[in-house]
């Protein structure tokens, strides 16, 4: 029972059944075609028997053939012609069934895999950042791209092959019984021996295949990391080191795969040898029976043809059971991913409150990343609609973590984050996302045109809306100067544009979003002074009337903030307006003066954003 459960796990099949249900009609037709192919294969040898026994040796035709009009009174030549034509017709029918069956099989196979892959991709997107922080991108990509094939194997290929093989085996067994019961007994006695061998060996291969997949996923991780950070790799001249790291990992995966394939090859070879030995014994005894006149030569030819087919379904079932173990190895990995629940999700009873005013508050918030120390210690703040709240401090002070909690990329360990008086966990995630726009230090663009990247914030936006957003972000002029204007391709990650151009497109995207809450994560720290002036002018327009949280590396960008929070090791050590904080002569003053001496405080937000 335990052996059987390792091959046929009802829990897995129950979870996957809805995918098969969508294609049950095509599966039924394809299974019927496969059974017809098997029937044609079982029928084909009989034309050879008729040719030899009835056509060449002149034996009397069976009654069911004698009644056919075109064979009534036919001589030996007519019987020979009939046998050959019948054989060719059966081969033609088999070829047609092969083409149609292969087409349907491919459609079903791809439909199952694509549907499951798309669902897994959607689940990966829904998983919280906490999951992606601890899981490697390469492993997620490998599970999505390489492991998802298992569903069509488990739901379609394996069941169909097992059913057809069993029916074929029963059909051959029946014919053998009718021709010679002793041969049938010899043919059947080997079955339990082979399946005992299969049960012992096949289950041991699954753990080996899982290890191979882990090693291959690690190779994918190295490749993804290096290609994503290729500028850093080139800048430090570590191409050779990364090449060696990837090479060693890939060879380790390859060697592990070879070892498993060798075991599998030996396994299939042993199965094949048992089958060949059984066939040899059957042919030997059948030949003796011909000499004893218990079988005709034509019947011997039928048996010889069936002997070749006899162990094909047995070995097919054995191979299928091995494939099930491989598929289960992939299935366990993907289902494990599907079973991972998002850390941030809609709780029962979460409400959608539409467009919000933008009052945001943090109440004694504590937070730590998984398996890490606490990084926020009792953070509290109040932002009224239209306020500009600036978060400043040294690297690692907790600025980005704070805005990540406001965006609900994570939930606090304790304390509350509220929006218009509602705890964020009482609102749908969709409500929060639709009321928020985000502009990062490194503007993230997608492969596609300028127009598509701006409209990413609101895909249904009209062309006029896109252009208006670009104008507001001071992007329209440079976009019009591009070779294809708004249809210009930006390249992977926007590599064909400058940093300032990418940032202005990101700002245009935020304008188009028209959200009441705006988060700016050091949007100008990577830009030169001239470009910064252009971006700051756009930012002033963007922030007008919106509740804005800005993480500032250059303190010159926050001098007119409604409130500045100075963070140090996850605690608010100072808070107030720019002038008040300078007058205190504390941490903020030290930060501001250090940048002033370095020439970093020479620019200011335009006056129209003054909220004093």
Secondary structure, 3 states (H helix, E strand, C coil): CHHHHHHCCHHHHHHHHHHHHCCHHHHHHHHHHHHHHHHHHHHHHHHHHHHHHHHHCCCCCCHHHHCCHHHCCCCHHHHHHHHHHHHHHHHHHHHHHHHHHHHHHHHHHHHHHHHHHHHHHHHHHHCCHHHHHHCCHHHHHHHHHHHCCHHHHHHHHHHHHHHHHHHHHHHHHHHHHHHCHHHHHHHHHHHHHHHHHHHHHHHHHHHHHHHHHHHHHHHHHHHHHHHHCHHHHHHCCCHHHHHHHHHHHHHHHHHHHHHHHHHHHHHHHHHHHHHHHHHHHHHHHHHHHHHCCCCCHHHHHHHHHHHHHHHHHHHHHHHHHHHHHHHHHHHHHHHHHHCCCCCCCCCCCCECCCCCCCCEEEEEEEEECCCCCEEEEEEEEEECCCCEEEEECCCCCCHHHHHHHHCCCCCCCEEEEEECCEEHHHECHHHHHHCEEEECCCCCCCCCEHHHHHHHHCCCCCHHHHHHHHHHCCCHHHHHHCCCHHHCECCHHHCCCCHHHHHHHHHHHHHHHCCCEEEEECCCCCCCHHHHHHHHHHHHHHHCCCEEEEECCCHHHHCCCCEEEEEECCEEEEEECHHHHHHHCCHHHHHHHHHHHCCCCCCCCCHHHCCC
